[in-house]
Amino acid sequence: MDKVALAELPLKIRTSIRDIWDNPSSELQRTIGTLQDQLGVDVTVRAEWPMLWSEFKPVYPDMGPFVPGVAGVVKRWCELFYARLQDDQHSAWADEVLEKLSKARGLKAYLQTCDGPRSHTTWVGKSSAFCIELPKSNPICMTTALVPLENDLAHLFAPATKPPSGSGESEWMDVVPDRSGIPSARKVESEPAPDFLPGIDTLPRPEVLFETTTPHLLVLRASRTTMHVQGSHQPSLELLSAYLEKWIRQNRNNVNGPPMLKVVMEESMFGLGGLFDGISVQPTAAMYGNVNPIIVRSFIEGVLKYKVEDISDGVWHYRRDDLFQ
């Protein structure tokens, strides 16, 4: 946690973080320790307190219950997780969890806010971490959070489905939707530029704001040994990354058949966690030669329908003014 950013929080919240969240002898840390002993791997729960407080501040006229509420939900989440691991009826679920954690080198979880009425928890494959979402429309209520969290844990690795129309729940922003076909577009009606700036508290977090704000921008940088794509629209990057990973050739001369390229989604330094704003592509060995950017350029222009704005010295700037449907 950035100490400078933390120092800007009200004293009452900083004290609660120290006593309730960070204190090794607190109920939360003891519960995390119990789960850690059961799993045999490190358990880390990340909370970006300044950003969380900025989201929850409007519904907490009394800031006292804020940190205890967050800590209470995380403590109960750990207890639910532990209970499922202990229950022989959920042995298949536990096996899948342990397999994923062995590759992730520990259990990592982070907190986000959501616009819907209920809490959520999901497994975010591209960051090998669990996400715990807390609804920001009301003060945190552990009682109403438990049933949704328990249900989500039970279906943690099931394919994501869109909530029924009218359910009132927001879509989970970090799950990649089915984008097997070519994306369609919705034309954004041009509006006169406002003569005022929006208030900072009226703007949602980046992963929500730039999903529905145009223009969507992409920058592709290519050299002989690597490609790097940065973008403001995460679903565009997710689809590009998934396509490349699906069609990477494997080295058939090696008994293990390793892929010839490594594609990595890069987590953003903005937001509450779970926002990805870059992709890197590079060979897994020097003998595979140069990285050809043509496929990536064709995908960006032909499938995602971004338009070239500028090209210079191995850098392509793209722009799309229409929202995806």
Secondary structure, DSSP 4 states (H G I P E B T S, - for coil): --HHHHHTS-HHHHHHIIIIII-TTSHHHHHHHHHHHHHTS-EEEE--HHHHHHHHGGG-SS-TTHHHHHHHHHHHHHHHHHHHHH-GGGHHHHHHHHHHHHHHTSEEEEEEEESSSS-EEEEEGGGTEEEEEEESSS---HHHHHHHHHHHHHTTTSPP-PPPTTS-PPPPTTSPP---SPPPEEPPPP-PPPSSPPPGGGSPPHHHHTTS-S-EEEEEEE-SS-EEEEES-HHHHHHHHHHHHHH--B-TTSTT--BSEEEEEEE-SSSSS--EEEEEEEESSGGG-PPP-HHHHHIIIIIS--EEEEEETTEEEEEE-SEE-
